[in-house]
Every structure is written in C-alpha cells, then in structure tokens.
Amino acid sequence: MQSNESIVLSIIDNYDNFTSVEKVIADYFIENRTHGDFSIKSMKDNLFVSEASLSRFAKKCGFRGYREFIYKYEEGFIKTSNPRSAGFQDVFNTYHLLLNQSLDIIDEAQIRRVSMLIAGADYVLVCGIGSSGLAAKEMKLRFMRLGILVECSDQSDEMRMQAVILRANSVVIGMSIGGKKDEILFALKQAHKNNARTVLITANNDVEYDFVDELILVPSFRNLDYGNIISPQFPLQIVVDVCYQCLLEQDTVDRARVHQKTIDVLLNNE
C-alpha cells in the first residue's frame, strides 16, 4: 500500500501555517504508511489532541472539515500487484512530492524572464558548491550546446575572482538550496555592484536578498521524511531543464543548429 501523495503534499505545503498541536497531527499523516482507524475519536485518543484541533488542521489543508479530509486521505491507500518495501516506495513518493511542489512553486513567467536575460547576456557565470556545483556544471554543459557563452565555478577563490571582474550585460546565477553559502552570496553581491544581472536559485524564502534581481524558489527538503536520501540536485535540475526548454523555444532553428554542431564536434572527436 502507499499513501496518497497529493494529500501529503497539501499537508507539507501548509506545514508552516500550523500551530504546534496541528504539527503533531501533520507529522502523523506525513509519516504514516499504513491504513488504520482514522476516526476522529481514535485520532483524538492516539495523538492526545482535541476534535477542534483535528477540524482546524483539516480546514488549513483546504478541506471543509476532518471528515472530508480523512475520506480523501483513505482513498490514497491502494492495493498494488507489485508490492515494494516501504523504504523503496518512499523514495519514489518523495520524488513525486518534490516534482509536484516544483510545478506549484516555479513561476513560468519568471523562468522566461531569466531565459531572456541569459540569451541576451555577453557572458553567464553559474556558481554552486558541492551538490549545487554539480547542477551548475550541468547547466553550463546544457547551455553551451545552445550557443550560450557560459562558465561554471564551484571553487571558492575562483568564484570570488570571477564575480569581481564581471561587468554589465553579464549574468551571474547562484545555486544554493539553503541560500546561505558565503561564496555564492559574495559572488552575487559583487556582480550586483558591477551592474551585472543576478539570479539566485534556492529553497530559502526567509531571507531578503536585495542584491538579487531574480529569486527562483525551489522546493525545500524540510518536513520530508525521506528528504535526507534524495539528491539535492533534483529541484535545481528541474530549473535547469525548464530554462533550457525556454531558451530552445526562443530561436528553435538556430538553437537546434548550434546544438547539432556541438554533437558533431563530439562525435568527430571520437
């Protein structure tokens, strides 16, 4: 059996709006993997919460009351002809949740604006550390194949030096899920001082980045039971892919021609 991802996603999306008591209820439904007695009396006794708390929790999740919430929640438990272990299934469920959250969070109009910035820039610098650095390298390789003059930096000193010498009509893209990497923030601040355009891709929306022109939000791993085993690159890679698609749409014929040239070069080199 597997739980209904859409209901769990709704709970995660509203988690920060819950009271401490409601978070106890939310944690139960996020972590639960089995069908049981979800009646209001049973849940009240098991979680040591009031009926009113259960009702308020359900309403904050977008339902008219607890009865409607639990009806939908129970619908999510389905029999499968290919049973899998709980841990194995949870990995897929978590990816599904992150993908759905990305669809809700990522702003298409903003992605198109950023793609226009990239397409019109004389030079693009993509910065990332650790796993974000791997996503930055992927962005560089993908965009190079479309004829974009782009470089990637995942080393602190190099990142700082490049940011200092950047000028107007350049774009610096910082990748940091936590949004707190000193090197990334330094590069964006310096680029901003030099009148370059700045983009930050992060899951942190609790900080005001006044030196960032475009703040692209991605899903957070916070509150995800299996978030610690999911690659941090995943939400960043989604942004790379949608930006790539937008760039491809801007000049399909020319982008495709350049892309084919890069493939031909690689094949001839072999």
C-alpha positions as CSV (number, residue, x, y, z in Angstrom):
1,M,0.0,0.0,0.0
2,Q,1.1,3.6,-0.5
3,S,-0.3,6.8,0.9
4,N,-2.0,9.5,-1.3
5,E,0.8,11.8,-2.3
6,S,-1.5,14.8,-3.1
7,I,-2.9,14.8,0.4
8,V,0.6,14.6,2.0
9,L,1.8,17.3,-0.4
10,S,-1.1,19.6,0.8
11,I,0.0,19.0,4.4
12,I,3.6,19.8,3.6
13,D,2.7,22.9,1.7
14,N,0.7,24.2,4.7
15,Y,3.1,23.0,7.4
16,D,4.5,26.4,8.4
17,N,0.9,27.7,9.0
18,F,0.1,25.0,11.6
19,T,0.2,25.5,15.3
20,S,2.4,23.3,17.4
21,V,-0.6,20.9,18.1
22,E,-1.5,20.9,14.4
23,K,2.1,20.0,13.5
24,V,1.7,16.9,15.7
25,I,-1.2,15.9,13.6
26,A,0.6,16.8,10.4
27,D,3.7,14.7,11.3
28,Y,1.5,11.7,11.9
29,F,-0.2,11.9,8.4
30,I,3.1,12.7,6.7
31,E,4.9,9.7,8.2
32,N,2.1,7.2,8.3
33,R,2.5,4.4,5.8
34,T,-0.4,2.0,6.7
35,H,-4.2,2.1,6.7
36,G,-5.7,2.2,10.1
37,D,-8.5,3.6,12.2
38,F,-8.5,7.3,11.3
39,S,-11.8,8.1,13.0
40,I,-11.8,11.4,14.9
41,K,-12.3,9.6,18.2
42,S,-9.4,7.2,17.5
43,M,-7.1,10.0,16.4
44,K,-8.0,12.2,19.3
45,D,-7.0,9.5,21.7
46,N,-3.9,8.4,19.9
47,L,-2.4,11.9,19.4
48,F,-3.8,13.4,22.6
49,V,-5.4,16.3,20.6
50,S,-8.9,17.7,20.6
51,E,-11.6,17.3,18.0
52,A,-11.4,21.0,17.3
53,S,-7.7,20.8,16.6
54,L,-8.3,18.0,14.1
55,S,-11.0,20.1,12.4
56,R,-8.8,23.2,12.2
57,F,-6.0,21.1,10.8
58,A,-8.2,19.7,8.0
59,K,-9.5,23.2,7.1
60,K,-6.0,24.6,6.8
61,C,-5.3,21.8,4.4
62,G,-8.1,23.0,2.2
63,F,-11.0,20.8,3.3
64,R,-14.3,21.7,4.8
65,G,-13.6,19.5,7.8
66,Y,-11.9,16.4,9.2
67,R,-14.4,14.0,7.7
68,E,-13.8,15.2,4.2
69,F,-10.0,15.2,4.8
70,I,-9.9,11.7,6.0
71,Y,-12.2,10.5,3.2
72,K,-9.7,11.7,0.7
73,Y,-6.7,10.5,2.7
74,E,-8.1,7.0,2.9
75,E,-8.7,7.0,-0.9
76,G,-5.0,7.1,-1.3
77,F,-4.4,3.6,0.1
78,I,-4.5,1.3,-2.9
79,K,-3.6,-2.3,-3.5
80,T,-0.8,-3.0,-5.8
81,S,0.1,-6.1,-7.8
82,N,3.8,-5.3,-7.5
83,P,4.4,-4.8,-3.7
84,R,7.5,-3.0,-2.7
85,S,9.2,-2.4,0.6
86,A,8.1,0.8,2.5
87,G,11.6,2.4,2.2
88,F,11.8,1.6,-1.5
89,Q,8.4,3.1,-2.3
90,D,9.1,6.1,-0.1
91,V,12.0,7.2,-2.2
92,F,9.7,7.3,-5.3
93,N,6.9,9.0,-3.3
94,T,9.4,11.7,-2.2
95,Y,10.5,12.4,-5.7
96,H,6.8,12.6,-6.7
97,L,6.2,15.1,-4.0
98,L,9.1,17.3,-4.9
99,L,8.1,17.2,-8.6
100,N,4.6,18.3,-7.7
101,Q,5.9,21.0,-5.4
102,S,8.2,22.3,-8.2
103,L,5.2,22.6,-10.5
104,D,3.4,24.7,-7.9
105,I,6.3,26.8,-6.8
106,I,8.3,27.6,-10.0
107,D,6.9,30.6,-11.9
108,E,6.8,30.1,-15.6
109,A,6.8,33.8,-16.4
110,Q,9.9,34.3,-14.2
111,I,11.7,31.4,-15.9
112,R,11.0,33.0,-19.3
113,R,12.4,36.4,-18.0
114,V,15.5,34.7,-16.7
115,S,15.9,32.8,-20.0
116,M,15.7,36.1,-21.9
117,L,18.4,37.5,-19.6
118,I,20.6,34.5,-20.3
119,A,20.0,34.7,-24.1
120,G,20.9,38.4,-24.2
121,A,23.9,38.3,-22.0
122,D,27.5,38.6,-23.2
123,Y,28.7,36.2,-20.5
124,V,26.9,33.9,-18.0
125,L,28.6,32.6,-14.8
126,V,26.9,29.8,-12.9
127,C,28.1,29.3,-9.3
128,G,27.5,26.3,-7.0
129,I,29.2,24.5,-4.2
130,G,29.0,20.7,-3.5
131,S,25.9,19.1,-5.0
132,S,24.8,22.6,-6.2
133,G,28.1,22.7,-8.1
134,L,27.2,19.5,-9.9
135,A,24.0,21.1,-11.0
136,A,25.9,24.3,-12.1
137,K,28.2,22.2,-14.3
138,E,25.2,20.5,-15.9
139,M,23.7,23.9,-16.6
140,K,26.9,25.0,-18.2
141,L,27.1,22.0,-20.5
142,R,23.4,22.2,-21.5
143,F,23.5,25.9,-22.3
144,M,26.8,25.7,-24.1
145,R,25.2,23.4,-26.6
146,L,22.7,26.2,-27.4
147,G,25.4,28.7,-28.2
148,I,25.4,30.5,-24.8
149,L,28.7,31.8,-23.6
150,V,28.6,30.3,-20.1
151,E,31.2,29.3,-17.5
152,C,30.8,27.4,-14.3
153,S,32.6,27.9,-11.0
154,D,32.5,25.5,-8.0
155,Q,35.7,26.7,-6.3
156,S,35.5,29.5,-3.7
157,D,38.5,31.6,-4.8
158,E,37.8,31.3,-8.5
159,M,34.2,32.2,-7.9
160,R,35.1,35.4,-6.0
161,M,37.6,36.5,-8.6
162,Q,35.3,36.0,-11.5
163,A,32.5,37.9,-9.8
164,V,34.7,40.9,-9.1
165,I,35.7,41.3,-12.7
166,L,32.2,40.9,-14.2
167,R,30.6,43.9,-15.9
168,A,27.2,45.0,-17.2
169,N,25.4,42.7,-19.6
170,S,26.7,39.7,-17.7
171,V,24.5,37.3,-15.7
172,V,25.6,35.5,-12.5
173,I,23.4,32.5,-11.5
174,G,23.9,31.3,-7.9
175,M,22.7,27.8,-6.9
176,S,22.2,27.1,-3.2
177,I,19.3,25.2,-1.7
178,G,19.9,26.7,1.7
179,G,20.6,30.1,0.3
180,K,23.4,30.7,2.9
181,K,26.7,29.8,1.2
182,D,29.0,32.7,1.7
183,E,30.8,32.2,-1.6
184,I,27.6,32.2,-3.6
185,L,26.3,35.3,-1.8
186,F,29.6,37.1,-2.2
187,A,29.6,36.4,-5.9
188,L,26.1,37.7,-6.3
189,K,26.8,40.8,-4.3
190,Q,29.9,41.7,-6.2
191,A,28.2,41.1,-9.5
192,H,25.3,43.3,-8.5
193,K,27.8,46.1,-7.6
194,N,29.3,45.8,-11.0
195,N,25.8,46.2,-12.6
196,A,25.6,42.6,-13.8
197,R,22.3,40.8,-13.5
198,T,21.9,38.3,-10.7
199,V,19.8,35.2,-10.2
200,L,19.6,33.0,-7.1
201,I,18.0,29.5,-7.2
202,T,17.2,28.5,-3.7
203,A,14.6,26.9,-1.3
204,N,15.2,29.7,1.2
205,N,12.5,32.3,1.1
206,D,13.0,33.6,4.6
207,V,15.8,36.0,3.6
208,E,15.6,39.2,1.7
209,Y,18.3,39.2,-1.0
210,D,18.3,42.8,-2.1
211,F,21.3,42.2,-4.4
212,V,19.4,39.5,-6.4
213,D,17.4,40.5,-9.5
214,E,15.5,37.2,-9.8
215,L,14.9,34.9,-6.9
216,I,13.8,31.5,-8.2
217,L,12.3,29.3,-5.5
218,V,12.5,25.6,-5.5
219,P,11.0,23.0,-3.1
220,S,12.6,22.6,0.3
221,F,13.6,19.2,1.8
222,R,12.3,20.4,5.1
223,N,9.4,18.3,6.5
224,L,10.1,15.5,4.0
225,D,10.5,12.2,5.9
226,Y,12.9,10.9,3.3
227,G,14.4,14.2,2.2
228,N,17.8,13.2,3.5
229,I,18.3,10.5,0.9
230,I,17.1,12.5,-2.1
231,S,19.7,14.2,-4.2
232,P,19.8,17.9,-3.5
233,Q,20.4,18.4,-7.3
234,F,16.9,17.3,-8.2
235,P,15.0,20.5,-7.7
236,L,17.9,22.5,-9.2
237,Q,17.9,20.2,-12.2
238,I,14.3,20.9,-12.8
239,V,15.1,24.6,-13.1
240,V,17.9,23.9,-15.5
241,D,15.6,21.8,-17.7
242,V,12.8,24.4,-17.9
243,C,15.2,27.2,-18.6
244,Y,16.8,25.1,-21.3
245,Q,13.4,24.5,-22.9
246,C,12.6,28.2,-22.8
247,L,15.9,29.0,-24.5
248,L,15.2,26.4,-27.1
249,E,11.8,27.9,-27.8
250,Q,13.3,31.4,-28.3
251,D,15.0,30.5,-31.6
252,T,14.3,26.9,-32.3
253,V,16.0,26.7,-35.7
254,D,19.3,28.4,-34.7
255,R,19.5,26.7,-31.3
256,A,18.9,23.3,-32.9
257,R,21.6,24.1,-35.4
258,V,24.2,25.1,-32.7
259,H,23.2,22.1,-30.7
260,Q,23.8,19.8,-33.6
261,K,27.2,21.4,-34.2
262,T,28.3,20.6,-30.7
263,I,27.2,17.0,-31.1
264,D,29.0,16.7,-34.4
265,V,32.2,18.0,-32.8
266,L,32.0,15.5,-30.0
267,L,31.3,12.6,-32.5
268,N,34.2,13.6,-34.8
269,N,36.5,13.8,-31.8
270,E,35.7,10.2,-31.0
